[in-house]
């Protein structure tokens, strides 16, 4: 478990006066497993993906019920190439394993943050918080207020 990132999230939420729920659960390796462990609908899960766009890594967050539309990201950034970070790159850049990445860019993780409107369609967001065994659930309005993302459409229905 990356206690440093989990604690940084807790500290940020406390500093901003945000109400949230923290859950401990068995390790979850897929969005579906995480939703079951949390007792929440898959759609409120915030799937955070580290993607290299051109020469820079950015963090993209969309509803866990959807898939990434790579073409939409390419168009938005006018980029010829994009690709997902490898597990080794993710570990090197964040200290995290796939599935444990929280939906926060700066100041929690050193990346620009992009959020798909599918996140805004719900009243709350649930996510793994630097660990496969720890989830946080919080209000979407609060999440947007403190995460300050760029929002554009980059999700496909599954």
C-alpha positions in Angstrom: 0.0 0.0 0.0 1.3 3.5 -0.8 0.5 5.1 2.5 2.1 8.4 1.3 -0.4 8.9 -1.5 -3.3 7.7 0.7 -2.2 10.1 3.4 -1.8 13.0 0.9 -5.4 12.4 -0.3 -6.6 12.3 3.3 -4.7 15.5 4.1 -6.0 17.3 1.0 -9.6 16.3 1.8 -9.3 17.4 5.4 -7.6 20.7 4.5 -10.5 21.4 2.1 -13.2 20.4 4.6 -14.4 17.6 2.3 -16.6 14.8 3.7 -15.6 11.3 2.4 -15.9 7.7 3.3 -12.8 5.4 3.4 -13.3 1.6 3.0 -10.8 -1.2 3.6 -11.6 -4.3 1.4 -9.8 -7.3 -0.1 -7.5 -6.5 -3.0 -9.4 -5.6 -6.2 -7.8 -5.9 -9.6 -10.7 -4.8 -11.8 -13.2 -2.1 -11.8 -16.0 -4.7 -11.4 -14.3 -6.2 -8.4 -13.8 -2.8 -6.8 -17.5 -1.9 -7.3 -18.6 -5.2 -5.7 -16.2 -4.7 -2.7 -17.5 -1.1 -2.2 -21.2 -2.1 -2.7 -21.5 0.6 -5.3 -22.6 0.8 -8.9 -19.8 0.4 -11.5 -20.7 3.7 -13.0 -19.6 5.7 -10.0 -16.1 4.2 -10.1 -13.5 6.7 -11.2 -11.1 4.8 -13.5 -7.8 6.6 -13.5 -5.4 5.9 -16.4 -1.9 7.2 -17.0 -1.5 7.9 -20.7 1.4 9.3 -22.6 0.2 11.9 -25.0 3.0 13.0 -27.3 6.0 13.4 -24.9 4.0 14.0 -21.7 2.1 11.7 -19.3 -1.3 12.8 -18.3 -3.9 11.3 -16.0 -7.3 10.5 -17.5 -10.4 9.7 -15.4 -13.6 8.3 -16.7 -16.5 6.2 -15.4 -15.4 2.7 -14.7 -18.3 1.5 -16.8 -16.7 3.0 -20.0 -13.7 2.6 -22.2 -11.2 5.2 -23.4 -11.7 6.7 -26.8 -8.1 7.1 -27.9 -9.1 9.0 -31.0 -10.8 11.7 -28.9 -7.7 12.1 -26.9 -5.6 12.4 -30.0 -7.9 15.0 -31.5 -8.1 17.0 -28.3 -4.4 17.3 -27.9 -3.6 17.2 -31.6 -1.3 14.3 -30.9 -0.1 11.7 -33.4 0.7 9.1 -30.8 -0.8 8.1 -27.4 -0.2 5.0 -25.3 -1.0 3.7 -21.9 1.9 3.8 -19.4 3.4 0.4 -18.8 3.3 -1.2 -15.4 7.0 -0.4 -15.0 6.5 3.2 -16.0 3.5 3.5 -13.6 5.7 2.1 -10.8 8.6 4.4 -11.6 6.5 7.6 -12.0 4.0 7.1 -9.1 5.2 4.2 -6.9 1.8 2.6 -7.7 0.6 -0.6 -9.3 -2.2 -0.8 -12.0 -5.6 -0.5 -10.4 -4.4 1.6 -7.4 -4.1 5.0 -9.1 -6.3 7.6 -7.5 -8.1 10.2 -9.8 -5.9 13.1 -8.7 -3.2 15.0 -10.6 -1.3 17.8 -9.0 -0.6 18.0 -6.0 -1.2 14.3 -5.3 0.3 12.9 -8.5 2.6 15.0 -10.8 0.4 15.0 -13.9 -2.1 17.2 -15.6 -5.6 15.8 -15.0 -8.4 15.3 -17.6 -11.9 14.1 -16.6 -14.5 12.8 -18.9 -18.1 14.1 -18.4 -19.2 10.6 -17.4 -17.8 11.4 -14.0 -20.1 14.4 -13.7 -23.2 12.3 -14.4 -23.1 10.9 -10.8 -23.4 12.5 -7.4 -20.4 10.6 -6.1 -17.2 9.1 -7.2 -15.5 6.0 -5.8 -11.8 5.1 -6.4 -8.9 3.1 -5.1 -6.7 5.5 -3.1 -3.1 4.4 -3.7 -3.9 0.8 -2.8 -5.8 -2.1 -4.1 -7.3 -2.5 -0.6 -8.4 1.1 0.2 -11.2 3.0 -1.5 -12.5 6.5 -1.0 -16.0 7.6 -1.9 -16.8 11.3 -2.1 -19.1 13.8 -3.7 -18.4 14.6 -7.4 -18.9 18.3 -6.8 -16.2 18.2 -4.1 -14.0 16.1 -6.3 -14.1 18.5 -9.2 -13.6 21.5 -6.9 -10.4 20.2 -5.4 -9.0 18.3 -8.4 -9.4 21.2 -10.9 -9.4 19.0 -14.0 -9.7 19.8 -17.7 -13.0 18.3 -18.8 -13.6 16.9 -22.3 -15.3 13.8 -23.8 -12.9 10.8 -24.2 -15.1 7.8 -23.2 -16.8 5.1 -25.3 -19.7 3.0 -24.1 -18.6 -0.6 -23.5 
